[in-house]
Structure formats: C-alpha cells, structure tokens
Amino acid sequence: MSGHEEGNPVVVTGDVKVLDHRALNRSLLARQLLLERSAMPAGRAVAHLVGMQAQAPNPPYIGLWTRLAGFRIEDLASLVRNREVVRVGLMRGTIHLVTADDCVALRPVLQGALRQGLKGAFGRKLEGLDVEKVAELGRELVEREPLTLGGLGTLLAERWPDRDPFALANAVRNLVPLVQVPPRGLWGESGQAVHTSAEAWLGRPVAGLAAPDLMVERYLAAFGPATVKDIQVWSGMTRLADAVNRLRPRLAVFRDENGRELLDLPEAPRPDADTPAPVRFLPEFDNILLSHADRARILTEEQRKLVFTRNGLIRSTFLVDGFVAGVWRVEQTRGAAVLVLEPFGTLRAGDRAALTEEGGRLLAFATASAASREVRFA
C-alpha cells in the first residue's frame, strides 16, 4: 500500500513518525470495521477481529451487526450450531467467541497465561493439590456429559471433599479448553453455560505453536498501531518482548504523542485523522474498549469510569466522531421497545439525528418482534 501515508496526521521526528490520538482512533476504527460496514461473512469477521469477548450470548450479535452489511442473527447462530465458532476462555482468561480454527490455534499460545491466572485467583485454595489430576478427571467428566461449572465442581468435590468446588472447577477451566455448548451462544437463549472439552466438541486436538508471534501480528491487524504493553493488556500475557523483537524487522515503527513506541504492520490501514466516522452502537464488553493499555484513542479516563462498572460489567456504548460519547440500553415492556441513550455531554443536532436514525436500525435488528419502537435521549 505505497501511498497510505500521504496525508496521514503524522509529525516527522528524525525518521520516526508521531501519530496523535485521532490518527490512532481512525486506524483502530478502520481495522475494527467501524468506518464503514464490511461485506465479509460473519465467520471471517470473527476471525479478523481475533474473536469477540462474549460473557453474555447476545453482545457478539450486536457487535457483528454494527460492523457488517446486511448481518442477520442466523448468520452467527448457524456458525454456533455447526461448531464453526465456539465460546471458550482465551485472552485475559475471559470467554471469547472465536472460530474453531482460532480455538485450536490460540489456546496453546495462551495456556501459560491461563495457568498463571489460575494460580493468581485460586492459588491458596489449590495449594498442595495435583491440579493436573484435577484437570484429567474434569476432562473425563465433561466429555462424558456436558456440565455447568457448578455441576463440575460438585462432582470434583466428591474426589477432593476438603477443597472448594468452585476452585476445582476453575482448575479444569484454565487447564482444559472448555467450550460452552449450544443453546448457550444463541441469540435470545437463556440458561446456564454448559461445558465440554474443545477436543470432544470439535473432533480434533487443540495443539499448535505455543510461540505468540502470529497472534501478535493478528492483534496488530485488528487493533494496531500499538505498544508492547497494549498487546499484553489485550492478551493477558507478559514477556512478549522476545516475540516482538523477532517480528521487528518486518514491522513499521511510530510513536504516540507521549513518545511511546508504536508497532504496526506496514501495509495496515492508517487513514487520515479527518476521515469521517459514522455514529456506531457497540455492545457490552466490546473488545475495542478493552484491548489497549492507553484507551485515549477511543475514550477518556473519566468516561472509562462511567462505562466500566464496579461489578465487572462493560456497558454498551455509542460512538460519535469515532469516540465514545455515551451509553445505551434497550427497555422492553408490553411489546414496546425503547432505546435509551445517555450522552456524556451535549450532542450536536446532526449527531442526535444520526444516532436516532442508526438507533432505529438497531431496534429493528434487536427487537424484531416489538409492536412499537422508540429512540429516547435520557
């Protein structure tokens, strides 16, 4: 992409270009398919995004709707039913919706971080216990019959009655790739998450290269330019300097306004800072808000405190001019659906109109059975 840097909002300092927060914002939006809706199919989009954080079933559907042209609920639901995408613990130890191929490829890379996460969260409760034996029995149990984590913990406690069942279940979750089986992951379906092993569900081994190099490149393609710390925050891994140094000869190098080194793929899109950005609605837990150490490219620290709740939820947000401008929720009563928008500041009339129009489309997608729909500013 020989001309992609013409007109870029960069300042040349020696031979290193400086990207301001608007330049980083537009790069992030372009890679997250938020500057314009993409025509790529749902499965390819999930792969491009390196998965979608998915503690709840519905957010990935909203996340794809806001990124893809003509996206339908069935486009993702069919992938879940056909085992082409799965819900599994990966980056940061959280549940992600990923392609089956990425489940197989990413889990070995992240296994060390998941093991460390287990030690940090449950080390005292598992002290002195052979966790490999716990994992072995846990695998046998979930492959015999898919189980909730609570049910798994109860069965494991029969073998280790002096141990915390929840800690035992999480030992299995972190050491064995447990996938959540349908109907979990289907739009509008309720009920507890039930697990089996990825190997049993996919019919193939979860084995691959443990080196993180390819994962780092894919992160940059979806979230870059970025610092090494950004990559570590997104992945939950530490000590990625060696992988970055192996990749460095084929990476582009920039700096942010604070002088921090930013790494990127040379041919990745870096649009001009003045590129128009349409209003967009993001679901709960969207990875665009969770994948950098410095989130200034998408929201301020004051806004983060309003979006990230004390009980670990990440609220649904909307973007104006590419940046978080408020939160939203849908209220449904007696066949009526109301999209409530809570702006963090005063909105221009044109932005309110654009949000109302896009909000109407969101309601049509998310509340198809509602008899009446309304967009309301709180």
Phi and psi in degrees as a GROMACS rama.xvg file:
@    title "Ramachandran Plot"
@    xaxis  label "Phi"
@    yaxis  label "Psi"
@TYPE xy
-66.9757  -29.9025  SER-2
-105.295  14.0605  GLY-3
-69.2335  -15.349  HIS-4
-94.4254  -5.5038  GLU-5
-66.9901  127.939  GLU-6
80.2917  -0.765898  GLY-7
-65.3735  146.435  ASN-8
-77.2094  71.7975  PRO-9
-124.515  150.678  VAL-10
-114.972  128.622  VAL-11
-85.0224  122.603  VAL-12
-123.217  100.066  THR-13
66.8102  -123.9  GLY-14
-110.134  15.7943  ASP-15
-115.613  129.231  VAL-16
-89.6675  145.209  LYS-17
-106.384  126.41  VAL-18
-104.652  123.299  LEU-19
-81.1889  177.955  ASP-20
-68.1332  -26.9585  HIS-21
-72.5165  -37.1126  ARG-22
-63.3252  -42.2156  ALA-23
-66.4796  -35.8951  LEU-24
-61.9601  -48.5295  ASN-25
-67.1026  -34.7258  ARG-26
-63.4943  -43.4726  SER-27
-64.6012  -44.5871  LEU-28
-62.3481  -41.4085  LEU-29
-61.6914  -43.2069  ALA-30
-76.0391  -24.188  ARG-31
-90.4627  8.59351  GLN-32
64.1121  35.8624  LEU-33
-113.236  -3.86751  LEU-34
-80.3314  -35.2963  LEU-35
-153.517  147.44  GLU-36
-66.9577  138.933  ARG-37
-92.1163  153.978  SER-38
-91.8521  0.364917  ALA-39
-66.1001  147.99  MET-40
-67.7905  162.109  PRO-41
-58.85  -45.2733  ALA-42
-62.013  -40.7444  GLY-43
-66.4683  -36.4323  ARG-44
-65.1791  -42.7183  ALA-45
-59.4905  -40.5747  VAL-46
-66.974  -44.5521  ALA-47
-58.518  -39.9773  HIS-48
-78.8642  1.09387  LEU-49
54.0526  44.9837  VAL-50
87.891  166.758  GLY-51
-131.393  128.039  MET-52
-60.9119  136.037  GLN-53
-148.139  54.4362  ALA-54
-59.9319  -36.9712  GLN-55
-108.028  155.625  ALA-56
-67.2839  -38.4263  PRO-57
-79.9936  -32.4239  ASN-58
-51.1669  -40.9343  PRO-59
-60.6867  -31.2644  PRO-60
-65.1222  -44.8862  TYR-61
-64.4893  -41.04  ILE-62
-61.3797  -36.6625  GLY-63
-78.1245  -36.938  LEU-64
-57.4676  -41.3865  TRP-65
-75.7275  -13.2953  THR-66
-109.229  -21.8762  ARG-67
-118.035  140.057  LEU-68
-73.9641  129.2  ALA-69
69.0118  21.0344  GLY-70
-65.9315  136.136  PHE-71
-119.341  152.307  ARG-72
-53.8032  -42.2021  ILE-73
-64.7186  -23.5325  GLU-74
-60.0497  -37.7085  ASP-75
-90.4881  -40.1678  LEU-76
-57.3629  -38.9452  ALA-77
-66.8257  -34.0827  SER-78
-66.4745  -37.2759  LEU-79
-65.8328  -47.8371  VAL-80
-64.712  -35.4428  ARG-81
-87.6257  5.71903  ASN-82
65.2968  26.6088  ARG-83
-87.1378  -22.3893  GLU-84
-129.899  150.951  VAL-85
-138.535  160.579  VAL-86
-106.331  118.517  ARG-87
-150.918  151.735  VAL-88
-72.4334  121.73  GLY-89
-139.163  -113.263  LEU-90
-55.3137  135.503  MET-91
59.7285  14.3585  ARG-92
73.4111  11.1421  GLY-93
-101.573  161.152  THR-94
-70.1379  126.37  ILE-95
-124.663  144.218  HIS-96
-89.7909  117.656  LEU-97
-134.924  163.618  VAL-98
-67.7509  157.792  THR-99
-58.0439  -40.0044  ALA-100
-62.115  -39.4801  ASP-101
-73.8852  -30.335  ASP-102
-57.5238  -46.4122  CYS-103
-67.8405  -39.4808  VAL-104
-81.804  -37.6469  ALA-105
-85.7656  -31.568  LEU-106
-59.6335  -43.1236  ARG-107
-62.3039  -34.569  PRO-108
-65.6368  -38.7524  VAL-109
-93.1733  -3.07606  LEU-110
-59.8977  -40.0681  GLN-111
-62.5141  -40.3911  GLY-112
-67.5677  -37.5323  ALA-113
-66.6188  -37.2801  LEU-114
-65.2454  -41.5732  ARG-115
-66.0272  -37.0486  GLN-116
-62.7335  -37.9115  GLY-117
-62.4504  -43.7061  LEU-118
-63.7695  -40.544  LYS-119
-67.9494  -37.1573  GLY-120
-87.5204  -34.5428  ALA-121
-131.045  16.1611  PHE-122
-53.303  -46.0833  GLY-123
-66.8923  -39.5279  ARG-124
-73.1293  -19.6676  LYS-125
-107.914  4.40436  LEU-126
-58.5499  132.95  GLU-127
81.8757  -0.126701  GLY-128
-100.213  141.081  LEU-129
-79.0429  93.2922  ASP-130
-68.3479  -22.3107  VAL-131
-66.0215  -36.1953  GLU-132
-69.5174  -36.607  LYS-133
-61.4703  -45.1857  VAL-134
-63.5096  -39.5796  ALA-135
-64.1148  -46.4751  GLU-136
-67.6619  -39.9675  LEU-137
-60.1624  -40.8195  GLY-138
-60.8319  -45.3541  ARG-139
-58.9156  -42.2669  GLU-140
-66.833  -46.05  LEU-141
-74.9576  -24.2622  VAL-142
-79.2225  -23.3499  GLU-143
-74.1995  -40.6447  ARG-144
-158.739  123.854  GLU-145
-54.8625  138.343  PRO-146
-133.326  152.693  LEU-147
-72.7878  162.106  THR-148
-62.8247  -35.3032  LEU-149
-63.8579  -45.1589  GLY-150
-64.8384  -39.074  GLY-151
-63.3854  -44.2078  LEU-152
-62.3936  -38.4894  GLY-153
-62.3223  -44.2672  THR-154
-67.938  -38.7456  LEU-155
-66.7105  -32.9922  LEU-156
-68.4447  -17.6776  ALA-157
-67.1278  -30.668  GLU-158
-85.7214  -35.6776  ARG-159
-125.065  73.3485  TRP-160
-66.2054  -18.2715  PRO-161
-90.5413  6.59305  ASP-162
-111.839  155.885  ARG-163
-69.6779  119.608  ASP-164
-57.2569  -37.6524  PRO-165
-65.1867  -39.7675  PHE-166
-65.8346  -38.9995  ALA-167
-63.5805  -44.2433  LEU-168
-63.5128  -38.4737  ALA-169
-72.506  -25.8847  ASN-170
-61.1756  -41.9386  ALA-171
-67.1506  -45.0906  VAL-172
-58.5588  -37.7744  ARG-173
-84.8515  -24.5729  ASN-174
-99.9401  -21.7743  LEU-175
-118.351  131.834  VAL-176
-69.6209  98.1065  PRO-177
-93.4058  125.809  LEU-178
-104.522  147.461  VAL-179
-89.2849  124.144  GLN-180
-92.2324  151.789  VAL-181
-58.4036  150.345  PRO-182
-80.1855  -1.96563  PRO-183
-58.3549  134.617  ARG-184
96.2427  -5.05595  GLY-185
-96.519  140.085  LEU-186
-55.6209  127.522  TRP-187
79.2589  -4.36886  GLY-188
-82.1969  140.207  GLU-189
-112.88  -178.322  SER-190
111.846  164.392  GLY-191
-73.8623  154.999  GLN-192
-74.8215  130.385  ALA-193
-116.198  135.034  VAL-194
-118.395  148.933  HIS-195
-139.074  177.973  THR-196
-77.9868  150.186  SER-197
-61.0499  -37.0308  ALA-198
-62.3234  -44.0869  GLU-199
-68.2552  -38.5236  ALA-200
-73.3721  -39.5615  TRP-201
-94.2823  -16.1651  LEU-202
71.9573  26.2336  GLY-203
-153.653  157.296  ARG-204
-72.1391  148.891  PRO-205
-94.0831  93.8996  VAL-206
-152.536  139.94  ALA-207
-176.879  -169.316  GLY-208
-69.3241  131.376  LEU-209
-85.0849  -11.6003  ALA-210
-68.1876  138.658  ALA-211
-88.1658  6.36464  PRO-212
-56.1328  -51.2817  ASP-213
-64.6131  -37.8374  LEU-214
-61.5953  -40.336  MET-215
-62.465  -44.2455  VAL-216
-62.7753  -40.2271  GLU-217
-69.1108  -35.6725  ARG-218
-59.859  -46.8079  TYR-219
-61.9258  -37.2532  LEU-220
-63.8948  -29.2604  ALA-221
-100.955  -22.6272  ALA-222
-134.637  -6.09223  PHE-223
-74.9995  176.717  GLY-224
-65.4749  155.688  PRO-225
-154.979  157.935  ALA-226
-86.2862  166.637  THR-227
-60.3442  -38.085  VAL-228
-64.0724  -37.1772  LYS-229
-57.6579  -46.8249  ASP-230
-61.6328  -38.7624  ILE-231
-69.193  -39.2645  GLN-232
-62.5576  -44.7953  VAL-233
-63.6674  -44.3533  TRP-234
-85.1013  -27.195  SER-235
82.7265  6.38588  GLY-236
-96.206  161.396  MET-237
-123.208  172.302  THR-238
56.4071  51.4547  ARG-239
-95.1076  4.52837  LEU-240
-59.667  -39.26  ALA-241
-62.1619  -44.3058  ASP-242
-63.3503  -42.4851  ALA-243
-63.9901  -39.8301  VAL-244
-66.5928  -33.0135  ASN-245
-66.1767  -34.6913  ARG-246
-83.7688  -21.9518  LEU-247
-48.3647  -41.7446  ARG-248
-58.127  -23.485  PRO-249
-112.505  17.4783  ARG-250
-106.749  151.089  LEU-251
-86.3868  147.647  ALA-252
-121.991  130.796  VAL-253
-131.12  -177.699  PHE-254
-136.315  152.369  ARG-255
-90.5199  -176.638  ASP-256
-67.1443  -16.687  GLU-257
-97.8632  8.00383  ASN-258
85.9767  3.58314  GLY-259
-76.1957  141.534  ARG-260
-72.1346  130.931  GLU-261
-114.353  131.72  LEU-262
-107.839  148.547  LEU-263
-157.974  162.737  ASP-264
-78.6174  131.282  LEU-265
-55.6711  -37.7706  PRO-266
-93.716  4.20334  GLU-267
-69.1828  150.353  ALA-268
-68.9066  134.002  PRO-269
-134.248  81.0216  ARG-270
-65.566  162.539  PRO-271
-61.5041  146.342  ASP-272
-63.0416  -22.3592  ALA-273
-91.6153  6.93956  ASP-274
-59.1891  127.685  THR-275
-60.6969  140.597  PRO-276
-123.47  118.822  ALA-277
-71.6567  159.847  PRO-278
-65.0952  144.875  VAL-279
-143.002  147.253  ARG-280
-106.385  125.648  PHE-281
-107.885  144.271  LEU-282
-80.7752  175.918  PRO-283
-56.61  145.056  GLU-284
65.7075  18.3957  PHE-285
-61.3355  132.936  ASP-286
-63.7454  -19.676  ASN-287
-60.8421  -24.5714  ILE-288
-92.6957  -6.79784  LEU-289
-119.216  4.87119  LEU-290
-115.237  19.4654  SER-291
-142.066  147.229  HIS-292
-69.1733  -39.3742  ALA-293
-106.98  109.458  ASP-294
-91.6139  11.9353  ARG-295
-61.3426  -20.479  ALA-296
-71.547  -9.03932  ARG-297
-136.984  -29.9859  ILE-298
-155.984  158.594  LEU-299
-85.4378  167.868  THR-300
-65.0932  -36.3908  GLU-301
-64.788  -40.1331  GLU-302
-68.3088  -37.1508  GLN-303
-56.3648  -39.2786  ARG-304
-66.0492  -25.0006  LYS-305
-86.6751  -23.398  LEU-306
-93.5188  -40.0156  VAL-307
-91.3721  111.543  PHE-308
-85.2842  163.879  THR-309
-66.1881  -25.8841  ARG-310
-93.9966  18.1803  ASN-311
90.5688  3.51382  GLY-312
-83.786  149.067  LEU-313
-114.76  112.634  ILE-314
-70.9604  156.047  ARG-315
-68.3238  136.397  SER-316
-126.644  165.298  THR-317
-126.469  150.138  PHE-318
-107.247  137.622  LEU-319
-127.6  128.351  VAL-320
54.0017  32.5033  ASP-321
87.7008  -7.36284  GLY-322
-118.17  152.005  PHE-323
-57.8478  129.094  VAL-324
-125.613  -2.01465  ALA-325
167.678  -177.7  GLY-326
-120.768  160.839  VAL-327
-139.991  161.125  TRP-328
-154.217  157.042  ARG-329
-109.393  128.694  VAL-330
-111.738  126.919  GLU-331
-122.586  126.783  GLN-332
-146.314  130.37  THR-333
49.5102  46.2563  ARG-334
82.186  -1.76014  GLY-335
-104.726  137.751  ALA-336
-119.499  127.778  ALA-337
-122.145  124.829  VAL-338
-91.8675  113.512  LEU-339
-100.307  120.878  VAL-340
-106.06  130.049  LEU-341
-116.427  92.4919  GLU-342
-67.9321  150.587  PRO-343
-87.0798  -7.83534  PHE-344
-160.491  -174.719  GLY-345
-71.7071  133.05  THR-346
-103.213  143.351  LEU-347
-69.323  154.96  ARG-348
-57.188  -40.3204  ALA-349
-64.5962  -36.5739  GLY-350
-70.6257  -39.1229  ASP-351
-61.6495  -41.5588  ARG-352
-65.2498  -42.6654  ALA-353
-64.7575  -40.1651  ALA-354
-66.4188  -38.2594  LEU-355
-63.6789  -43.1082  THR-356
-66.4352  -49.1215  GLU-357
-66.8492  -35.9384  GLU-358
-62.6127  -36.0683  GLY-359
-62.3904  -39.3642  GLY-360
-67.2919  -38.1485  ARG-361
-61.6819  -44.3745  LEU-362
-63.2442  -40.0804  LEU-363
-62.1519  -35.0235  ALA-364
-75.0061  -48.7629  PHE-365
-86.7025  -19.4685  ALA-366
-131.923  54.8124  THR-367
-59.3292  -29.0789  ALA-368
-88.1482  -3.26809  SER-369
-68.3966  140.314  ALA-370
-76.9285  -29.9467  ALA-371
-141.899  150.495  SER-372
-136.764  146.833  ARG-373
-149.821  141.614  GLU-374
-105.733  126.062  VAL-375
-130.934  135.701  ARG-376
-94.3255  124.885  PHE-377
